[in-house]
Amino acid sequence: MNDRALVALLEAIYSLETDNALWLQRTLAATRDLCGSQHTYLGYFYDASDVQSFSVWNVASVDMPPEVDRAFRSAQLHVSPDLLRATLRKLHVGSIRKTGMPHVGPLMEERERVGWGDIFSVNGLDPSGIGCLLTIGTRDRIFAAPPDEMAVYARVAQHLAAAFRCRRLLGLLRAPHGAESTPDRGLAEAIIDDEGRIVHAEGEAAGRAARERIRSAAGAITDIRKRGPRSGRQALDDWHPLVGARWTLVDKFEENGRRYVVARENQSREARLAALTDRERQVVLHATLGFTNKEIAYALGVSASTVRVLMARAASRIGVRTRAELLAHPSVAGVVDRATKSSS
């Protein structure tokens, strides 16, 4: 796995100043540069917030033979609620053959007929059920990446989810029925110039601790870009999808070519958890996606101990004692149940 290509993929994912089609095409091209030209690459936006009413849009592909593309298009006509529950609403990264059978049996048979095999998915999964999926088509019957590469793909999926949610909050999507496409908050709460100085801060970013947290995170990203080709996996350690469980850092270029880093408020939304604080809500929502405390800590840009404290506080506020009881509580379980309800 090429480290320079991994940094380039992160940069492509956070390029918010491009339209949807170009953003997805560039992200797929960067994924190909990372994983190799021996595979095919396809991505799309999806709304699986209700598994009974599923939609896909903005489909793009790289190196996709016509016969494989036809197999995908045909498969989209036969997406079942059970398949969505097993994949888009649950799977972060992994083999579609392992997770989607028997629902994807016909698709796998058609792919094998034309000389192709498994599909590996990198899913930008969000609690809303609206996300972005990147797929890597392989010739292996079952694609199984080594554990260290799986860890990389899992983190890339978290970055993809954060960047896609940021696009939604900025109103950049042109979505079909059901999916959000109007601007939400997504505010630029802090702006850092190319010399590392905070030139603007407001709201939650105005406090001294928040300003220092944002400045430090922006400095880490700048350092990543300066390290050269050996910085890829280290970049994933230092570059988090969110900072302080609130902000995503993205580039903004002025007309004179000067680069700024913008800290945009980019939290997951869920009205039914209004009793929780913002940070507690983010921890709980990520837990509903099946993330471990360590994975939640990475996604939110906080420590694992902070996640444990916030989880305990959320449980106490809801009136339960354990993580399991918290996730089973109707106010929390309903976040998942609304999309995974029985088709009967």
VOMI-650898 format. One record per residue (C-alpha): residue number from 1; residue in three letters; chain; x, y, z. Coordinates in nm, 2 decimals. Layout:
N
- num	residu	chaine	x	y	z
- NUM	ala	A	X	Y	Z
...
! end
This chain:
344
- num	residu	chaine	x	y	z
- 1	met	A	0.00	0.00	0.00
- 2	asn	A	0.16	0.32	-0.12
- 3	asp	A	0.19	0.58	0.16
- 4	arg	A	0.20	0.88	-0.07
- 5	ala	A	-0.12	0.76	-0.24
- 6	leu	A	-0.28	0.72	0.10
- 7	val	A	-0.22	1.09	0.19
- 8	ala	A	-0.35	1.18	-0.16
- 9	leu	A	-0.67	0.99	-0.09
- 10	leu	A	-0.73	1.18	0.23
- 11	glu	A	-0.68	1.50	0.04
- 12	ala	A	-0.92	1.40	-0.23
- 13	ile	A	-1.18	1.30	0.03
- 14	tyr	A	-1.17	1.64	0.20
- 15	ser	A	-1.17	1.84	-0.13
- 16	leu	A	-1.51	2.01	-0.06
- 17	glu	A	-1.46	2.28	-0.32
- 18	thr	A	-1.55	2.05	-0.61
- 19	asp	A	-1.90	1.94	-0.73
- 20	asn	A	-2.03	1.60	-0.64
- 21	ala	A	-1.94	1.42	-0.97
- 22	leu	A	-1.59	1.55	-0.97
- 23	trp	A	-1.54	1.48	-0.60
- 24	leu	A	-1.65	1.12	-0.63
- 25	gln	A	-1.45	1.06	-0.95
- 26	arg	A	-1.13	1.20	-0.79
- 27	thr	A	-1.18	1.00	-0.48
- 28	leu	A	-1.22	0.68	-0.68
- 29	ala	A	-0.91	0.77	-0.89
- 30	ala	A	-0.72	0.82	-0.57
- 31	thr	A	-0.84	0.49	-0.44
- 32	arg	A	-0.72	0.32	-0.76
- 33	asp	A	-0.38	0.49	-0.71
- 34	leu	A	-0.37	0.34	-0.36
- 35	cys	A	-0.50	-0.01	-0.43
- 36	gly	A	-0.38	-0.07	-0.79
- 37	ser	A	-0.51	-0.08	-1.15
- 38	gln	A	-0.58	-0.45	-1.13
- 39	his	A	-0.92	-0.38	-0.97
- 40	thr	A	-1.23	-0.19	-1.08
- 41	tyr	A	-1.37	0.10	-0.88
- 42	leu	A	-1.73	0.21	-0.83
- 43	gly	A	-1.88	0.46	-0.59
- 44	tyr	A	-2.22	0.61	-0.52
- 45	phe	A	-2.42	0.81	-0.28
- 46	tyr	A	-2.71	0.63	-0.11
- 47	asp	A	-3.01	0.69	0.12
- 48	ala	A	-3.07	0.38	0.33
- 49	ser	A	-3.24	0.58	0.61
- 50	asp	A	-3.55	0.36	0.55
- 51	val	A	-3.46	0.02	0.42
- 52	gln	A	-3.80	0.00	0.26
- 53	ser	A	-3.73	0.29	0.04
- 54	phe	A	-3.37	0.28	-0.08
- 55	ser	A	-3.22	0.51	-0.34
- 56	val	A	-2.88	0.55	-0.51
- 57	trp	A	-2.75	0.85	-0.70
- 58	asn	A	-2.43	1.00	-0.84
- 59	val	A	-2.29	0.67	-0.95
- 60	ala	A	-1.93	0.69	-1.08
- 61	ser	A	-1.68	0.44	-1.18
- 62	val	A	-1.31	0.40	-1.28
- 63	asp	A	-1.17	0.11	-1.49
- 64	met	A	-1.51	-0.05	-1.51
- 65	pro	A	-1.56	-0.30	-1.80
- 66	pro	A	-1.90	-0.27	-1.96
- 67	glu	A	-2.01	-0.62	-1.87
- 68	val	A	-1.93	-0.56	-1.50
- 69	asp	A	-2.11	-0.23	-1.51
- 70	arg	A	-2.42	-0.40	-1.65
- 71	ala	A	-2.41	-0.65	-1.36
- 72	phe	A	-2.41	-0.37	-1.11
- 73	arg	A	-2.70	-0.19	-1.28
- 74	ser	A	-2.90	-0.51	-1.28
- 75	ala	A	-2.82	-0.58	-0.92
- 76	gln	A	-2.96	-0.24	-0.82
- 77	leu	A	-3.31	-0.35	-0.93
- 78	his	A	-3.30	-0.63	-0.67
- 79	val	A	-3.18	-0.47	-0.35
- 80	ser	A	-3.37	-0.61	-0.05
- 81	pro	A	-3.42	-0.47	0.29
- 82	asp	A	-3.23	-0.76	0.44
- 83	leu	A	-2.93	-0.69	0.22
- 84	leu	A	-2.93	-0.33	0.33
- 85	arg	A	-2.95	-0.43	0.69
- 86	ala	A	-2.65	-0.66	0.65
- 87	thr	A	-2.44	-0.42	0.44
- 88	leu	A	-2.50	-0.05	0.40
- 89	arg	A	-2.66	-0.01	0.75
- 90	lys	A	-2.40	-0.22	0.93
- 91	leu	A	-2.08	-0.29	0.73
- 92	his	A	-1.79	-0.04	0.75
- 93	val	A	-1.54	-0.23	0.54
- 94	gly	A	-1.53	-0.59	0.41
- 95	ser	A	-1.62	-0.85	0.15
- 96	ile	A	-1.96	-0.83	0.00
- 97	arg	A	-1.95	-1.21	-0.06
- 98	lys	A	-1.90	-1.26	0.31
- 99	thr	A	-2.16	-1.01	0.43
- 100	gly	A	-2.42	-1.00	0.16
- 101	met	A	-2.49	-1.36	0.09
- 102	pro	A	-2.73	-1.51	-0.01
- 103	his	A	-2.88	-1.18	-0.12
- 104	val	A	-2.60	-1.10	-0.37
- 105	gly	A	-2.58	-1.45	-0.51
- 106	pro	A	-2.70	-1.36	-0.86
- 107	leu	A	-2.46	-1.06	-0.87
- 108	met	A	-2.17	-1.28	-0.77
- 109	glu	A	-2.26	-1.55	-1.03
- 110	glu	A	-2.28	-1.29	-1.30
- 111	arg	A	-1.94	-1.14	-1.20
- 112	glu	A	-1.78	-1.48	-1.20
- 113	arg	A	-1.93	-1.56	-1.55
- 114	val	A	-1.74	-1.26	-1.69
- 115	gly	A	-1.42	-1.34	-1.50
- 116	trp	A	-1.46	-1.12	-1.19
- 117	gly	A	-1.50	-1.21	-0.82
- 118	asp	A	-1.56	-1.04	-0.49
- 119	ile	A	-1.64	-0.68	-0.42
- 120	phe	A	-1.47	-0.50	-0.13
- 121	ser	A	-1.67	-0.22	0.03
- 122	val	A	-1.55	0.10	0.20
- 123	asn	A	-1.86	0.24	0.35
- 124	gly	A	-1.89	0.60	0.47
- 125	leu	A	-2.17	0.51	0.71
- 126	asp	A	-2.35	0.77	0.91
- 127	pro	A	-2.62	0.73	1.18
- 128	ser	A	-2.86	0.91	0.95
- 129	gly	A	-2.84	0.62	0.70
- 130	ile	A	-2.73	0.86	0.42
- 131	gly	A	-2.38	0.79	0.31
- 132	cys	A	-2.12	0.72	0.04
- 133	leu	A	-1.99	0.38	-0.07
- 134	leu	A	-1.67	0.31	-0.24
- 135	thr	A	-1.63	-0.04	-0.39
- 136	ile	A	-1.32	-0.22	-0.51
- 137	gly	A	-1.40	-0.50	-0.76
- 138	thr	A	-1.15	-0.78	-0.75
- 139	arg	A	-1.09	-1.11	-0.94
- 140	asp	A	-1.05	-1.30	-0.61
- 141	arg	A	-1.35	-1.52	-0.52
- 142	ile	A	-1.32	-1.38	-0.16
- 143	phe	A	-1.12	-1.07	-0.11
- 144	ala	A	-0.94	-1.07	0.23
- 145	ala	A	-0.70	-0.79	0.30
- 146	pro	A	-0.43	-0.84	0.56
- 147	pro	A	-0.52	-0.71	0.91
- 148	asp	A	-0.30	-0.40	0.89
- 149	glu	A	-0.46	-0.31	0.55
- 150	met	A	-0.81	-0.37	0.69
- 151	ala	A	-0.73	-0.12	0.97
- 152	val	A	-0.63	0.14	0.70
- 153	tyr	A	-0.95	0.08	0.51
- 154	ala	A	-1.16	0.11	0.83
- 155	arg	A	-1.01	0.45	0.90
- 156	val	A	-1.05	0.56	0.54
- 157	ala	A	-1.42	0.47	0.58
- 158	gln	A	-1.45	0.70	0.88
- 159	his	A	-1.29	0.99	0.69
- 160	leu	A	-1.53	0.92	0.40
- 161	ala	A	-1.83	0.94	0.63
- 162	ala	A	-1.71	1.27	0.79
- 163	ala	A	-1.64	1.43	0.46
- 164	phe	A	-1.97	1.32	0.30
- 165	arg	A	-2.16	1.45	0.61
- 166	cys	A	-1.98	1.78	0.57
- 167	arg	A	-2.09	1.80	0.21
- 168	arg	A	-2.45	1.74	0.32
- 169	leu	A	-2.44	2.00	0.59
- 170	leu	A	-2.30	2.25	0.34
- 171	gly	A	-2.59	2.18	0.11
- 172	leu	A	-2.36	2.05	-0.17
- 173	leu	A	-2.57	1.74	-0.25
- 174	arg	A	-2.83	1.73	-0.52
- 175	ala	A	-3.02	1.43	-0.39
- 176	pro	A	-3.33	1.24	-0.50
- 177	his	A	-3.64	1.21	-0.28
- 178	gly	A	-3.58	1.16	0.09
- 179	ala	A	-3.21	1.25	0.13
- 180	glu	A	-3.11	1.58	0.28
- 181	ser	A	-2.99	1.83	0.03
- 182	thr	A	-3.04	2.17	0.19
- 183	pro	A	-2.78	2.36	0.40
- 184	asp	A	-2.77	2.29	0.77
- 185	arg	A	-2.52	2.44	1.01
- 186	gly	A	-2.18	2.32	0.89
- 187	leu	A	-2.04	2.65	1.00
- 188	ala	A	-1.69	2.77	0.96
- 189	glu	A	-1.63	2.82	1.33
- 190	ala	A	-1.25	2.88	1.29
- 191	ile	A	-1.01	2.97	1.01
- 192	ile	A	-0.64	2.91	1.02
- 193	asp	A	-0.40	3.08	0.77
- 194	asp	A	-0.11	2.91	0.60
- 195	glu	A	0.13	3.02	0.88
- 196	gly	A	-0.07	2.84	1.15
- 197	arg	A	-0.24	3.15	1.29
- 198	ile	A	-0.61	3.15	1.38
- 199	val	A	-0.76	3.44	1.20
- 200	his	A	-1.12	3.38	1.29
- 201	ala	A	-1.30	3.19	1.57
- 202	glu	A	-1.65	3.20	1.69
- 203	gly	A	-1.90	2.99	1.89
- 204	glu	A	-1.76	2.67	2.04
- 205	ala	A	-1.43	2.74	1.87
- 206	ala	A	-1.37	3.07	2.04
- 207	gly	A	-1.25	2.94	2.37
- 208	arg	A	-0.88	2.91	2.44
- 209	ala	A	-0.88	2.53	2.47
- 210	ala	A	-1.08	2.49	2.15
- 211	arg	A	-0.86	2.73	1.96
- 212	glu	A	-0.55	2.54	2.07
- 213	arg	A	-0.70	2.20	1.98
- 214	ile	A	-0.79	2.32	1.63
- 215	arg	A	-0.46	2.50	1.58
- 216	ser	A	-0.27	2.18	1.68
- 217	ala	A	-0.48	1.96	1.46
- 218	ala	A	-0.43	2.19	1.16
- 219	gly	A	-0.06	2.20	1.23
- 220	ala	A	-0.05	1.82	1.23
- 221	ile	A	-0.22	1.80	0.88
- 222	thr	A	0.03	2.06	0.75
- 223	asp	A	0.32	1.85	0.88
- 224	ile	A	0.17	1.54	0.71
- 225	arg	A	0.19	1.72	0.38
- 226	lys	A	0.56	1.81	0.44
- 227	arg	A	0.68	1.46	0.54
- 228	gly	A	0.69	1.31	0.20
- 229	pro	A	0.61	0.96	0.07
- 230	arg	A	0.67	0.78	0.40
- 231	ser	A	0.40	0.95	0.59
- 232	gly	A	0.09	0.77	0.48
- 233	arg	A	0.00	0.54	0.77
- 234	gln	A	0.14	0.79	1.02
- 235	ala	A	-0.10	1.04	0.86
- 236	leu	A	-0.39	0.82	0.96
- 237	asp	A	-0.27	0.84	1.32
- 238	asp	A	-0.24	1.22	1.32
- 239	trp	A	-0.53	1.32	1.09
- 240	his	A	-0.87	1.25	1.25
- 241	pro	A	-1.21	1.28	1.09
- 242	leu	A	-1.32	1.52	1.36
- 243	val	A	-1.14	1.74	1.61
- 244	gly	A	-1.28	1.76	1.96
- 245	ala	A	-1.59	1.56	1.85
- 246	arg	A	-1.71	1.87	1.67
- 247	trp	A	-1.51	2.00	1.38
- 248	thr	A	-1.38	1.87	1.05
- 249	leu	A	-1.08	2.05	0.90
- 250	val	A	-1.09	2.12	0.53
- 251	asp	A	-0.90	2.34	0.29
- 252	lys	A	-1.02	2.66	0.15
- 253	phe	A	-0.84	2.84	-0.13
- 254	glu	A	-0.87	3.21	-0.20
- 255	glu	A	-0.85	3.36	-0.55
- 256	asn	A	-0.48	3.45	-0.49
- 257	gly	A	-0.41	3.09	-0.43
- 258	arg	A	-0.35	3.13	-0.06
- 259	arg	A	-0.46	2.82	0.14
- 260	tyr	A	-0.66	2.84	0.47
- 261	val	A	-0.78	2.56	0.69
- 262	val	A	-1.14	2.59	0.79
- 263	ala	A	-1.28	2.41	1.10
- 264	arg	A	-1.64	2.33	1.01
- 265	glu	A	-1.89	2.21	1.27
- 266	asn	A	-1.97	1.86	1.14
- 267	gln	A	-2.16	1.66	1.41
- 268	ser	A	-2.41	1.38	1.35
- 269	arg	A	-2.77	1.50	1.40
- 270	glu	A	-3.04	1.31	1.60
- 271	ala	A	-3.33	1.50	1.76
- 272	arg	A	-3.43	1.21	1.98
- 273	leu	A	-3.11	1.24	2.18
- 274	ala	A	-3.16	1.60	2.27
- 275	ala	A	-3.13	1.52	2.64
- 276	leu	A	-2.75	1.45	2.58
- 277	thr	A	-2.48	1.71	2.54
- 278	asp	A	-2.33	1.74	2.20
- 279	arg	A	-2.02	1.54	2.28
- 280	glu	A	-2.22	1.27	2.46
- 281	arg	A	-2.45	1.25	2.15
- 282	gln	A	-2.17	1.20	1.91
- 283	val	A	-2.02	0.92	2.12
- 284	val	A	-2.36	0.74	2.15
- 285	leu	A	-2.44	0.78	1.78
- 286	his	A	-2.11	0.63	1.68
- 287	ala	A	-2.17	0.34	1.92
- 288	thr	A	-2.50	0.27	1.75
- 289	leu	A	-2.30	0.21	1.43
- 290	gly	A	-2.11	-0.07	1.60
- 291	phe	A	-1.78	0.12	1.67
- 292	thr	A	-1.56	0.02	1.96
- 293	asn	A	-1.45	0.29	2.21
- 294	lys	A	-1.11	0.30	2.03
- 295	glu	A	-1.28	0.35	1.69
- 296	ile	A	-1.51	0.62	1.83
- 297	ala	A	-1.21	0.79	1.98
- 298	tyr	A	-1.03	0.80	1.64
- 299	ala	A	-1.34	0.92	1.45
- 300	leu	A	-1.41	1.20	1.70
- 301	gly	A	-1.05	1.31	1.76
- 302	val	A	-1.07	1.25	2.14
- 303	ser	A	-0.90	1.00	2.37
- 304	ala	A	-1.04	0.66	2.45
- 305	ser	A	-1.07	0.76	2.81
- 306	thr	A	-1.28	1.06	2.71
- 307	val	A	-1.51	0.82	2.52
- 308	arg	A	-1.56	0.60	2.82
- 309	val	A	-1.64	0.91	3.04
- 310	leu	A	-1.89	1.05	2.79
- 311	met	A	-2.05	0.71	2.75
- 312	ala	A	-2.09	0.67	3.12
- 313	arg	A	-2.23	1.03	3.15
- 314	ala	A	-2.48	0.96	2.87
- 315	ala	A	-2.59	0.63	3.03
- 316	ser	A	-2.65	0.82	3.36
- 317	arg	A	-2.84	1.09	3.19
- 318	ile	A	-3.06	0.84	3.02
- 319	gly	A	-3.11	0.65	3.35
- 320	val	A	-2.92	0.33	3.28
- 321	arg	A	-2.58	0.20	3.40
- 322	thr	A	-2.40	0.01	3.13
- 323	arg	A	-2.32	0.06	2.76
- 324	ala	A	-2.54	-0.23	2.67
- 325	glu	A	-2.84	-0.09	2.86
- 326	leu	A	-2.77	0.25	2.70
- 327	leu	A	-2.78	0.11	2.34
- 328	ala	A	-3.09	-0.10	2.42
- 329	his	A	-3.28	0.20	2.56
- 330	pro	A	-3.57	0.30	2.34
- 331	ser	A	-3.45	0.65	2.28
- 332	val	A	-3.11	0.52	2.15
- 333	ala	A	-3.23	0.19	1.99
- 334	gly	A	-3.48	0.39	1.80
- 335	val	A	-3.20	0.55	1.60
- 336	val	A	-3.12	0.21	1.44
- 337	asp	A	-3.47	0.06	1.46
- 338	arg	A	-3.62	0.33	1.24
- 339	ala	A	-3.41	0.20	0.95
- 340	thr	A	-3.39	-0.17	1.03
- 341	lys	A	-3.75	-0.24	1.11
- 342	ser	A	-3.90	-0.56	0.99
- 343	ser	A	-4.03	-0.57	0.64
- 344	ser	A	-4.34	-0.75	0.75
! end
